[in-house]
Amino acid sequence: FKRTLPGDMKFDNAPLEEVSRRLTESVGLPVKIVCRDPEVKTLTMDLSGLTLASALEAIGEEEDRPNASWQLTVGPAAGGSKSGGIAIMVGPKKAKKPVTKR
């Protein structure tokens, strides 16, 4: 998760399968990124120079659809194997609470 992604990890309405494939190629391990909202099928974002963990965090921070949470799985489970992998999830950014002065 600490490996830095290459400088060409820019996506413009890229299908999530393509994003997963390019992440897999860049880190040398099976990687799968999915969104829990079935309507979300593409990603537009620049992940260049980020670590794998910070890339998913950045996706979650940019997401503002209330039902869209993201999961990134790295390792054998991402490739369809029954053995374990590492999965991290992020959800949509939280609405900022208004500051009240007393």
N, C-alpha and C positions, 0 to 999 in steps of 0.2 A: 504493500500500500504506500510505501515511501518512495517508490521508484518514480522519477520525473518523466512525464510524458514528453514525446518529441514536439518540435516546433510546428508540425503540420497537422495538429489535431483540431482543426477548425471544421465545424459542421454547419451546413446551411440547409435546413429542412431535410436532414439525413434520416433515413429509416433507422429505427433503433437497432435492427439487425446489423446494419453497416457500422454503427457506432460500436457495437459489441465486437464485431470482427476486427476493426482497426485497433481497439483497445487490446484485444487478445494478441494481435501481431506485435504491438508495441511493448508489451510486458512479458511475452513468452509464456503466458498461462491462460487457460480458458477464462474469459471474462464475459459476463452477460449483464446487460443493463435493461431493466424493465420498469414500466410505469404502471402503477395499480389502476390508473384511469384508462380503460380500454380505448377511449377516444384519442389518447396521446400515442401517436405512432411515429413521430419524428422529433428530432432535436436540432435546435439552432443555437450554437454556443461555441466559444473558443476555449478549448481545454489545454491549449499549448503551454508547456512548461509547468503545469500543475502536477502534483502527485495524484495517484489514483484515488486516494481517500479525499483529497481536497477538491478533485474534480466532481465527485458526487456531492460533496457539501456545497459546491458552487451551484450545481444544478438545483438542489433543494432550495437554496437561498433565492434563486431567480424565479422559482415556481410560485405562481399566485393563484392557481386553481385550487379550491378548497379540498377536492377529493383526489388530488394527484400526489401520491407519494411514490418515491423512487427506490429501487433496490438494485444494488450492484453486488454480484456474486463473483468471487474469484476462486479458482481452483477446480478440482475435479467435478464438483457438483454442477458447475457452470456448463460443462461439456455433456451433461446428461448422465453422468456416473452416479451410482448410489452412494459413493463415499463422500465424505464431508468436504465442504469448502468454507470460505469465509464470506459472510454476507453482511452488508451494512445498508441501512435504510435511512432515508431522509424524507421529510414531508414538506408541504408547502410552508412558505415563510409565515410566521405569525404576524397578525396585524398588530401594529404598535398601539399600545394603550395611550390615550391622551394624558398628558401631564396636567395634574390639577394643582393649583397653588392654594395654600391655606393661609 
